[in-house]
Amino acid sequence: MAAELDLQRGRTDGVFWATAQGLKVLGAHEELFALRMKAHALRGDLAGVRFEFDLYQRAIASDSFSITEPSQKLVSLLNKLTNSLVIDKSVALAR
């Protein structure tokens, strides 16, 4: 997938473009949201990580074919990314 390759290369703009194309077709696809959350984390953007998770929650709530609860995988990813970004920021502020 193009978004995964872009993420590995650190090309976050490519990640956002590729996943946006996929979300046009599969509006509640958790893997696409996971890639977007990781891209925001790569940028150090905690608000972006949370924003994508909120969009995911809205997408699954409005999609009659998807589950109504967030996947445990995405909840775990949110916790991992937010904790690591908060820790990194506090370490940087302490210097």
Phi and psi restraints in degrees (range 20) as a CNS / XPLOR table:
assign (resid 1 and name C) (resid 2 and name N)
       (resid 2 and name CA) (resid 2 and name C) 1.0 -61.0 20.0 2
assign (resid 2 and name N) (resid 2 and name CA)
       (resid 2 and name C) (resid 3 and name N) 1.0 -39.6 20.0 2
assign (resid 2 and name C) (resid 3 and name N)
       (resid 3 and name CA) (resid 3 and name C) 1.0 -63.7 20.0 2
assign (resid 3 and name N) (resid 3 and name CA)
       (resid 3 and name C) (resid 4 and name N) 1.0 -39.1 20.0 2
assign (resid 3 and name C) (resid 4 and name N)
       (resid 4 and name CA) (resid 4 and name C) 1.0 -65.0 20.0 2
assign (resid 4 and name N) (resid 4 and name CA)
       (resid 4 and name C) (resid 5 and name N) 1.0 -41.7 20.0 2
assign (resid 4 and name C) (resid 5 and name N)
       (resid 5 and name CA) (resid 5 and name C) 1.0 -64.8 20.0 2
assign (resid 5 and name N) (resid 5 and name CA)
       (resid 5 and name C) (resid 6 and name N) 1.0 -42.5 20.0 2
assign (resid 5 and name C) (resid 6 and name N)
       (resid 6 and name CA) (resid 6 and name C) 1.0 -62.8 20.0 2
assign (resid 6 and name N) (resid 6 and name CA)
       (resid 6 and name C) (resid 7 and name N) 1.0 -39.3 20.0 2
assign (resid 6 and name C) (resid 7 and name N)
       (resid 7 and name CA) (resid 7 and name C) 1.0 -63.3 20.0 2
assign (resid 7 and name N) (resid 7 and name CA)
       (resid 7 and name C) (resid 8 and name N) 1.0 -43.9 20.0 2
assign (resid 7 and name C) (resid 8 and name N)
       (resid 8 and name CA) (resid 8 and name C) 1.0 -61.6 20.0 2
assign (resid 8 and name N) (resid 8 and name CA)
       (resid 8 and name C) (resid 9 and name N) 1.0 -31.9 20.0 2
assign (resid 8 and name C) (resid 9 and name N)
       (resid 9 and name CA) (resid 9 and name C) 1.0 -88.1 20.0 2
assign (resid 9 and name N) (resid 9 and name CA)
       (resid 9 and name C) (resid 10 and name N) 1.0 -4.1 20.0 2
assign (resid 9 and name C) (resid 10 and name N)
       (resid 10 and name CA) (resid 10 and name C) 1.0 78.8 20.0 2
assign (resid 10 and name N) (resid 10 and name CA)
       (resid 10 and name C) (resid 11 and name N) 1.0 16.4 20.0 2
assign (resid 10 and name C) (resid 11 and name N)
       (resid 11 and name CA) (resid 11 and name C) 1.0 -93.8 20.0 2
assign (resid 11 and name N) (resid 11 and name CA)
       (resid 11 and name C) (resid 12 and name N) 1.0 80.5 20.0 2
assign (resid 11 and name C) (resid 12 and name N)
       (resid 12 and name CA) (resid 12 and name C) 1.0 -65.4 20.0 2
assign (resid 12 and name N) (resid 12 and name CA)
       (resid 12 and name C) (resid 13 and name N) 1.0 -33.0 20.0 2
assign (resid 12 and name C) (resid 13 and name N)
       (resid 13 and name CA) (resid 13 and name C) 1.0 -61.0 20.0 2
assign (resid 13 and name N) (resid 13 and name CA)
       (resid 13 and name C) (resid 14 and name N) 1.0 -38.2 20.0 2
assign (resid 13 and name C) (resid 14 and name N)
       (resid 14 and name CA) (resid 14 and name C) 1.0 -66.3 20.0 2
assign (resid 14 and name N) (resid 14 and name CA)
       (resid 14 and name C) (resid 15 and name N) 1.0 -36.4 20.0 2
assign (resid 14 and name C) (resid 15 and name N)
       (resid 15 and name CA) (resid 15 and name C) 1.0 -61.9 20.0 2
assign (resid 15 and name N) (resid 15 and name CA)
       (resid 15 and name C) (resid 16 and name N) 1.0 -47.3 20.0 2
assign (resid 15 and name C) (resid 16 and name N)
       (resid 16 and name CA) (resid 16 and name C) 1.0 -65.6 20.0 2
assign (resid 16 and name N) (resid 16 and name CA)
       (resid 16 and name C) (resid 17 and name N) 1.0 -37.9 20.0 2
assign (resid 16 and name C) (resid 17 and name N)
       (resid 17 and name CA) (resid 17 and name C) 1.0 -66.1 20.0 2
assign (resid 17 and name N) (resid 17 and name CA)
       (resid 17 and name C) (resid 18 and name N) 1.0 -50.4 20.0 2
assign (resid 17 and name C) (resid 18 and name N)
       (resid 18 and name CA) (resid 18 and name C) 1.0 -63.7 20.0 2
assign (resid 18 and name N) (resid 18 and name CA)
       (resid 18 and name C) (resid 19 and name N) 1.0 -42.8 20.0 2
assign (resid 18 and name C) (resid 19 and name N)
       (resid 19 and name CA) (resid 19 and name C) 1.0 -70.5 20.0 2
assign (resid 19 and name N) (resid 19 and name CA)
       (resid 19 and name C) (resid 20 and name N) 1.0 -31.6 20.0 2
assign (resid 19 and name C) (resid 20 and name N)
       (resid 20 and name CA) (resid 20 and name C) 1.0 -62.7 20.0 2
assign (resid 20 and name N) (resid 20 and name CA)
       (resid 20 and name C) (resid 21 and name N) 1.0 -38.3 20.0 2
assign (resid 20 and name C) (resid 21 and name N)
       (resid 21 and name CA) (resid 21 and name C) 1.0 -63.8 20.0 2
assign (resid 21 and name N) (resid 21 and name CA)
       (resid 21 and name C) (resid 22 and name N) 1.0 -43.1 20.0 2
assign (resid 21 and name C) (resid 22 and name N)
       (resid 22 and name CA) (resid 22 and name C) 1.0 -66.4 20.0 2
assign (resid 22 and name N) (resid 22 and name CA)
       (resid 22 and name C) (resid 23 and name N) 1.0 -38.1 20.0 2
assign (resid 22 and name C) (resid 23 and name N)
       (resid 23 and name CA) (resid 23 and name C) 1.0 -70.3 20.0 2
assign (resid 23 and name N) (resid 23 and name CA)
       (resid 23 and name C) (resid 24 and name N) 1.0 -18.5 20.0 2
assign (resid 23 and name C) (resid 24 and name N)
       (resid 24 and name CA) (resid 24 and name C) 1.0 -65.0 20.0 2
assign (resid 24 and name N) (resid 24 and name CA)
       (resid 24 and name C) (resid 25 and name N) 1.0 -30.8 20.0 2
assign (resid 24 and name C) (resid 25 and name N)
       (resid 25 and name CA) (resid 25 and name C) 1.0 -96.6 20.0 2
assign (resid 25 and name N) (resid 25 and name CA)
       (resid 25 and name C) (resid 26 and name N) 1.0 -44.1 20.0 2
assign (resid 25 and name C) (resid 26 and name N)
       (resid 26 and name CA) (resid 26 and name C) 1.0 -119.2 20.0 2
assign (resid 26 and name N) (resid 26 and name CA)
       (resid 26 and name C) (resid 27 and name N) 1.0 81.6 20.0 2
assign (resid 26 and name C) (resid 27 and name N)
       (resid 27 and name CA) (resid 27 and name C) 1.0 -62.7 20.0 2
assign (resid 27 and name N) (resid 27 and name CA)
       (resid 27 and name C) (resid 28 and name N) 1.0 -16.9 20.0 2
assign (resid 27 and name C) (resid 28 and name N)
       (resid 28 and name CA) (resid 28 and name C) 1.0 -123.5 20.0 2
assign (resid 28 and name N) (resid 28 and name CA)
       (resid 28 and name C) (resid 29 and name N) 1.0 30.2 20.0 2
assign (resid 28 and name C) (resid 29 and name N)
       (resid 29 and name CA) (resid 29 and name C) 1.0 -76.3 20.0 2
assign (resid 29 and name N) (resid 29 and name CA)
       (resid 29 and name C) (resid 30 and name N) 1.0 112.6 20.0 2
assign (resid 29 and name C) (resid 30 and name N)
       (resid 30 and name CA) (resid 30 and name C) 1.0 -64.4 20.0 2
assign (resid 30 and name N) (resid 30 and name CA)
       (resid 30 and name C) (resid 31 and name N) 1.0 -33.9 20.0 2
assign (resid 30 and name C) (resid 31 and name N)
       (resid 31 and name CA) (resid 31 and name C) 1.0 -66.2 20.0 2
assign (resid 31 and name N) (resid 31 and name CA)
       (resid 31 and name C) (resid 32 and name N) 1.0 -36.6 20.0 2
assign (resid 31 and name C) (resid 32 and name N)
       (resid 32 and name CA) (resid 32 and name C) 1.0 -66.3 20.0 2
assign (resid 32 and name N) (resid 32 and name CA)
       (resid 32 and name C) (resid 33 and name N) 1.0 -42.0 20.0 2
assign (resid 32 and name C) (resid 33 and name N)
       (resid 33 and name CA) (resid 33 and name C) 1.0 -65.9 20.0 2
assign (resid 33 and name N) (resid 33 and name CA)
       (resid 33 and name C) (resid 34 and name N) 1.0 -36.7 20.0 2
assign (resid 33 and name C) (resid 34 and name N)
       (resid 34 and name CA) (resid 34 and name C) 1.0 -62.2 20.0 2
assign (resid 34 and name N) (resid 34 and name CA)
       (resid 34 and name C) (resid 35 and name N) 1.0 -42.1 20.0 2
assign (resid 34 and name C) (resid 35 and name N)
       (resid 35 and name CA) (resid 35 and name C) 1.0 -63.1 20.0 2
assign (resid 35 and name N) (resid 35 and name CA)
       (resid 35 and name C) (resid 36 and name N) 1.0 -40.5 20.0 2
assign (resid 35 and name C) (resid 36 and name N)
       (resid 36 and name CA) (resid 36 and name C) 1.0 -66.0 20.0 2
assign (resid 36 and name N) (resid 36 and name CA)
       (resid 36 and name C) (resid 37 and name N) 1.0 -40.4 20.0 2
assign (resid 36 and name C) (resid 37 and name N)
       (resid 37 and name CA) (resid 37 and name C) 1.0 -63.1 20.0 2
assign (resid 37 and name N) (resid 37 and name CA)
       (resid 37 and name C) (resid 38 and name N) 1.0 -42.2 20.0 2
assign (resid 37 and name C) (resid 38 and name N)
       (resid 38 and name CA) (resid 38 and name C) 1.0 -65.0 20.0 2
assign (resid 38 and name N) (resid 38 and name CA)
       (resid 38 and name C) (resid 39 and name N) 1.0 -36.6 20.0 2
assign (resid 38 and name C) (resid 39 and name N)
       (resid 39 and name CA) (resid 39 and name C) 1.0 -65.1 20.0 2
assign (resid 39 and name N) (resid 39 and name CA)
       (resid 39 and name C) (resid 40 and name N) 1.0 -42.2 20.0 2
assign (resid 39 and name C) (resid 40 and name N)
       (resid 40 and name CA) (resid 40 and name C) 1.0 -62.2 20.0 2
assign (resid 40 and name N) (resid 40 and name CA)
       (resid 40 and name C) (resid 41 and name N) 1.0 -41.6 20.0 2
assign (resid 40 and name C) (resid 41 and name N)
       (resid 41 and name CA) (resid 41 and name C) 1.0 -62.8 20.0 2
assign (resid 41 and name N) (resid 41 and name CA)
       (resid 41 and name C) (resid 42 and name N) 1.0 -39.0 20.0 2
assign (resid 41 and name C) (resid 42 and name N)
       (resid 42 and name CA) (resid 42 and name C) 1.0 -60.5 20.0 2
assign (resid 42 and name N) (resid 42 and name CA)
       (resid 42 and name C) (resid 43 and name N) 1.0 -33.9 20.0 2
assign (resid 42 and name C) (resid 43 and name N)
       (resid 43 and name CA) (resid 43 and name C) 1.0 -79.2 20.0 2
assign (resid 43 and name N) (resid 43 and name CA)
       (resid 43 and name C) (resid 44 and name N) 1.0 -11.0 20.0 2
assign (resid 43 and name C) (resid 44 and name N)
       (resid 44 and name CA) (resid 44 and name C) 1.0 80.7 20.0 2
assign (resid 44 and name N) (resid 44 and name CA)
       (resid 44 and name C) (resid 45 and name N) 1.0 22.7 20.0 2
assign (resid 44 and name C) (resid 45 and name N)
       (resid 45 and name CA) (resid 45 and name C) 1.0 -100.0 20.0 2
assign (resid 45 and name N) (resid 45 and name CA)
       (resid 45 and name C) (resid 46 and name N) 1.0 89.2 20.0 2
assign (resid 45 and name C) (resid 46 and name N)
       (resid 46 and name CA) (resid 46 and name C) 1.0 -63.6 20.0 2
assign (resid 46 and name N) (resid 46 and name CA)
       (resid 46 and name C) (resid 47 and name N) 1.0 -41.7 20.0 2
assign (resid 46 and name C) (resid 47 and name N)
       (resid 47 and name CA) (resid 47 and name C) 1.0 -62.5 20.0 2
assign (resid 47 and name N) (resid 47 and name CA)
       (resid 47 and name C) (resid 48 and name N) 1.0 -36.9 20.0 2
assign (resid 47 and name C) (resid 48 and name N)
       (resid 48 and name CA) (resid 48 and name C) 1.0 -64.9 20.0 2
assign (resid 48 and name N) (resid 48 and name CA)
       (resid 48 and name C) (resid 49 and name N) 1.0 -40.0 20.0 2
assign (resid 48 and name C) (resid 49 and name N)
       (resid 49 and name CA) (resid 49 and name C) 1.0 -60.0 20.0 2
assign (resid 49 and name N) (resid 49 and name CA)
       (resid 49 and name C) (resid 50 and name N) 1.0 -49.2 20.0 2
assign (resid 49 and name C) (resid 50 and name N)
       (resid 50 and name CA) (resid 50 and name C) 1.0 -65.4 20.0 2
assign (resid 50 and name N) (resid 50 and name CA)
       (resid 50 and name C) (resid 51 and name N) 1.0 -37.9 20.0 2
assign (resid 50 and name C) (resid 51 and name N)
       (resid 51 and name CA) (resid 51 and name C) 1.0 -60.7 20.0 2
assign (resid 51 and name N) (resid 51 and name CA)
       (resid 51 and name C) (resid 52 and name N) 1.0 -45.9 20.0 2
assign (resid 51 and name C) (resid 52 and name N)
       (resid 52 and name CA) (resid 52 and name C) 1.0 -63.9 20.0 2
assign (resid 52 and name N) (resid 52 and name CA)
       (resid 52 and name C) (resid 53 and name N) 1.0 -38.8 20.0 2
assign (resid 52 and name C) (resid 53 and name N)
       (resid 53 and name CA) (resid 53 and name C) 1.0 -64.9 20.0 2
assign (resid 53 and name N) (resid 53 and name CA)
       (resid 53 and name C) (resid 54 and name N) 1.0 -40.8 20.0 2
assign (resid 53 and name C) (resid 54 and name N)
       (resid 54 and name CA) (resid 54 and name C) 1.0 -62.8 20.0 2
assign (resid 54 and name N) (resid 54 and name CA)
       (resid 54 and name C) (resid 55 and name N) 1.0 -40.6 20.0 2
assign (resid 54 and name C) (resid 55 and name N)
       (resid 55 and name CA) (resid 55 and name C) 1.0 -62.4 20.0 2
assign (resid 55 and name N) (resid 55 and name CA)
       (resid 55 and name C) (resid 56 and name N) 1.0 -40.7 20.0 2
assign (resid 55 and name C) (resid 56 and name N)
       (resid 56 and name CA) (resid 56 and name C) 1.0 -60.2 20.0 2
assign (resid 56 and name N) (resid 56 and name CA)
       (resid 56 and name C) (resid 57 and name N) 1.0 -44.8 20.0 2
assign (resid 56 and name C) (resid 57 and name N)
       (resid 57 and name CA) (resid 57 and name C) 1.0 -61.7 20.0 2
assign (resid 57 and name N) (resid 57 and name CA)
       (resid 57 and name C) (resid 58 and name N) 1.0 -40.9 20.0 2
assign (resid 57 and name C) (resid 58 and name N)
       (resid 58 and name CA) (resid 58 and name C) 1.0 -66.4 20.0 2
assign (resid 58 and name N) (resid 58 and name CA)
       (resid 58 and name C) (resid 59 and name N) 1.0 -38.3 20.0 2
assign (resid 58 and name C) (resid 59 and name N)
       (resid 59 and name CA) (resid 59 and name C) 1.0 -64.8 20.0 2
assign (resid 59 and name N) (resid 59 and name CA)
       (resid 59 and name C) (resid 60 and name N) 1.0 -43.8 20.0 2
assign (resid 59 and name C) (resid 60 and name N)
       (resid 60 and name CA) (resid 60 and name C) 1.0 -71.0 20.0 2
assign (resid 60 and name N) (resid 60 and name CA)
       (resid 60 and name C) (resid 61 and name N) 1.0 -29.8 20.0 2
assign (resid 60 and name C) (resid 61 and name N)
       (resid 61 and name CA) (resid 61 and name C) 1.0 -68.9 20.0 2
assign (resid 61 and name N) (resid 61 and name CA)
       (resid 61 and name C) (resid 62 and name N) 1.0 -32.5 20.0 2
assign (resid 61 and name C) (resid 62 and name N)
       (resid 62 and name CA) (resid 62 and name C) 1.0 -92.7 20.0 2
assign (resid 62 and name N) (resid 62 and name CA)
       (resid 62 and name C) (resid 63 and name N) 1.0 -9.5 20.0 2
assign (resid 62 and name C) (resid 63 and name N)
       (resid 63 and name CA) (resid 63 and name C) 1.0 -93.5 20.0 2
assign (resid 63 and name N) (resid 63 and name CA)
       (resid 63 and name C) (resid 64 and name N) 1.0 114.9 20.0 2
assign (resid 63 and name C) (resid 64 and name N)
       (resid 64 and name CA) (resid 64 and name C) 1.0 -70.8 20.0 2
assign (resid 64 and name N) (resid 64 and name CA)
       (resid 64 and name C) (resid 65 and name N) 1.0 -14.1 20.0 2
assign (resid 64 and name C) (resid 65 and name N)
       (resid 65 and name CA) (resid 65 and name C) 1.0 -98.2 20.0 2
assign (resid 65 and name N) (resid 65 and name CA)
       (resid 65 and name C) (resid 66 and name N) 1.0 -4.0 20.0 2
assign (resid 65 and name C) (resid 66 and name N)
       (resid 66 and name CA) (resid 66 and name C) 1.0 -107.5 20.0 2
assign (resid 66 and name N) (resid 66 and name CA)
       (resid 66 and name C) (resid 67 and name N) 1.0 171.0 20.0 2
assign (resid 66 and name C) (resid 67 and name N)
       (resid 67 and name CA) (resid 67 and name C) 1.0 -68.1 20.0 2
assign (resid 67 and name N) (resid 67 and name CA)
       (resid 67 and name C) (resid 68 and name N) 1.0 161.7 20.0 2
assign (resid 67 and name C) (resid 68 and name N)
       (resid 68 and name CA) (resid 68 and name C) 1.0 -98.0 20.0 2
assign (resid 68 and name N) (resid 68 and name CA)
       (resid 68 and name C) (resid 69 and name N) 1.0 -12.9 20.0 2
assign (resid 68 and name C) (resid 69 and name N)
       (resid 69 and name CA) (resid 69 and name C) 1.0 -105.9 20.0 2
assign (resid 69 and name N) (resid 69 and name CA)
       (resid 69 and name C) (resid 70 and name N) 1.0 144.8 20.0 2
assign (resid 69 and name C) (resid 70 and name N)
       (resid 70 and name CA) (resid 70 and name C) 1.0 -61.4 20.0 2
assign (resid 70 and name N) (resid 70 and name CA)
       (resid 70 and name C) (resid 71 and name N) 1.0 146.3 20.0 2
assign (resid 70 and name C) (resid 71 and name N)
       (resid 71 and name CA) (resid 71 and name C) 1.0 -67.1 20.0 2
assign (resid 71 and name N) (resid 71 and name CA)
       (resid 71 and name C) (resid 72 and name N) 1.0 147.5 20.0 2
assign (resid 71 and name C) (resid 72 and name N)
       (resid 72 and name CA) (resid 72 and name C) 1.0 -62.7 20.0 2
assign (resid 72 and name N) (resid 72 and name CA)
       (resid 72 and name C) (resid 73 and name N) 1.0 -31.8 20.0 2
assign (resid 72 and name C) (resid 73 and name N)
       (resid 73 and name CA) (resid 73 and name C) 1.0 -61.2 20.0 2
assign (resid 73 and name N) (resid 73 and name CA)
       (resid 73 and name C) (resid 74 and name N) 1.0 -44.8 20.0 2
assign (resid 73 and name C) (resid 74 and name N)
       (resid 74 and name CA) (resid 74 and name C) 1.0 -73.1 20.0 2
assign (resid 74 and name N) (resid 74 and name CA)
       (resid 74 and name C) (resid 75 and name N) 1.0 -34.7 20.0 2
assign (resid 74 and name C) (resid 75 and name N)
       (resid 75 and name CA) (resid 75 and name C) 1.0 -63.3 20.0 2
assign (resid 75 and name N) (resid 75 and name CA)
       (resid 75 and name C) (resid 76 and name N) 1.0 -43.8 20.0 2
assign (resid 75 and name C) (resid 76 and name N)
       (resid 76 and name CA) (resid 76 and name C) 1.0 -63.8 20.0 2
assign (resid 76 and name N) (resid 76 and name CA)
       (resid 76 and name C) (resid 77 and name N) 1.0 -41.1 20.0 2
assign (resid 76 and name C) (resid 77 and name N)
       (resid 77 and name CA) (resid 77 and name C) 1.0 -63.3 20.0 2
assign (resid 77 and name N) (resid 77 and name CA)
       (resid 77 and name C) (resid 78 and name N) 1.0 -43.8 20.0 2
assign (resid 77 and name C) (resid 78 and name N)
       (resid 78 and name CA) (resid 78 and name C) 1.0 -56.9 20.0 2
assign (resid 78 and name N) (resid 78 and name CA)
       (resid 78 and name C) (resid 79 and name N) 1.0 -48.3 20.0 2
assign (resid 78 and name C) (resid 79 and name N)
       (resid 79 and name CA) (resid 79 and name C) 1.0 -62.3 20.0 2
assign (resid 79 and name N) (resid 79 and name CA)
       (resid 79 and name C) (resid 80 and name N) 1.0 -43.8 20.0 2
assign (resid 79 and name C) (resid 80 and name N)
       (resid 80 and name CA) (resid 80 and name C) 1.0 -62.4 20.0 2
assign (resid 80 and name N) (resid 80 and name CA)
       (resid 80 and name C) (resid 81 and name N) 1.0 -48.1 20.0 2
assign (resid 80 and name C) (resid 81 and name N)
       (resid 81 and name CA) (resid 81 and name C) 1.0 -68.6 20.0 2
assign (resid 81 and name N) (resid 81 and name CA)
       (resid 81 and name C) (resid 82 and name N) 1.0 -43.8 20.0 2
assign (resid 81 and name C) (resid 82 and name N)
       (resid 82 and name CA) (resid 82 and name C) 1.0 -67.3 20.0 2
assign (resid 82 and name N) (resid 82 and name CA)
       (resid 82 and name C) (resid 83 and name N) 1.0 -39.7 20.0 2
assign (resid 82 and name C) (resid 83 and name N)
       (resid 83 and name CA) (resid 83 and name C) 1.0 -64.6 20.0 2
assign (resid 83 and name N) (resid 83 and name CA)
       (resid 83 and name C) (resid 84 and name N) 1.0 -42.5 20.0 2
assign (resid 83 and name C) (resid 84 and name N)
       (resid 84 and name CA) (resid 84 and name C) 1.0 -68.8 20.0 2
assign (resid 84 and name N) (resid 84 and name CA)
       (resid 84 and name C) (resid 85 and name N) 1.0 -36.7 20.0 2
assign (resid 84 and name C) (resid 85 and name N)
       (resid 85 and name CA) (resid 85 and name C) 1.0 -70.0 20.0 2
assign (resid 85 and name N) (resid 85 and name CA)
       (resid 85 and name C) (resid 86 and name N) 1.0 -39.1 20.0 2
assign (resid 85 and name C) (resid 86 and name N)
       (resid 86 and name CA) (resid 86 and name C) 1.0 -66.1 20.0 2
assign (resid 86 and name N) (resid 86 and name CA)
       (resid 86 and name C) (resid 87 and name N) 1.0 -42.6 20.0 2
assign (resid 86 and name C) (resid 87 and name N)
       (resid 87 and name CA) (resid 87 and name C) 1.0 -64.2 20.0 2
assign (resid 87 and name N) (resid 87 and name CA)
       (resid 87 and name C) (resid 88 and name N) 1.0 -45.9 20.0 2
assign (resid 87 and name C) (resid 88 and name N)
       (resid 88 and name CA) (resid 88 and name C) 1.0 -59.6 20.0 2
assign (resid 88 and name N) (resid 88 and name CA)
       (resid 88 and name C) (resid 89 and name N) 1.0 -41.2 20.0 2
assign (resid 88 and name C) (resid 89 and name N)
       (resid 89 and name CA) (resid 89 and name C) 1.0 -67.1 20.0 2
assign (resid 89 and name N) (resid 89 and name CA)
       (resid 89 and name C) (resid 90 and name N) 1.0 -41.7 20.0 2
assign (resid 89 and name C) (resid 90 and name N)
       (resid 90 and name CA) (resid 90 and name C) 1.0 -67.3 20.0 2
assign (resid 90 and name N) (resid 90 and name CA)
       (resid 90 and name C) (resid 91 and name N) 1.0 -36.4 20.0 2
assign (resid 90 and name C) (resid 91 and name N)
       (resid 91 and name CA) (resid 91 and name C) 1.0 -65.4 20.0 2
assign (resid 91 and name N) (resid 91 and name CA)
       (resid 91 and name C) (resid 92 and name N) 1.0 -42.7 20.0 2
assign (resid 91 and name C) (resid 92 and name N)
       (resid 92 and name CA) (resid 92 and name C) 1.0 -65.0 20.0 2
assign (resid 92 and name N) (resid 92 and name CA)
       (resid 92 and name C) (resid 93 and name N) 1.0 -38.0 20.0 2
assign (resid 92 and name C) (resid 93 and name N)
       (resid 93 and name CA) (resid 93 and name C) 1.0 -70.5 20.0 2
assign (resid 93 and name N) (resid 93 and name CA)
       (resid 93 and name C) (resid 94 and name N) 1.0 -27.7 20.0 2
assign (resid 93 and name C) (resid 94 and name N)
       (resid 94 and name CA) (resid 94 and name C) 1.0 -75.9 20.0 2
assign (resid 94 and name N) (resid 94 and name CA)
       (resid 94 and name C) (resid 95 and name N) 1.0 -17.0 20.0 2
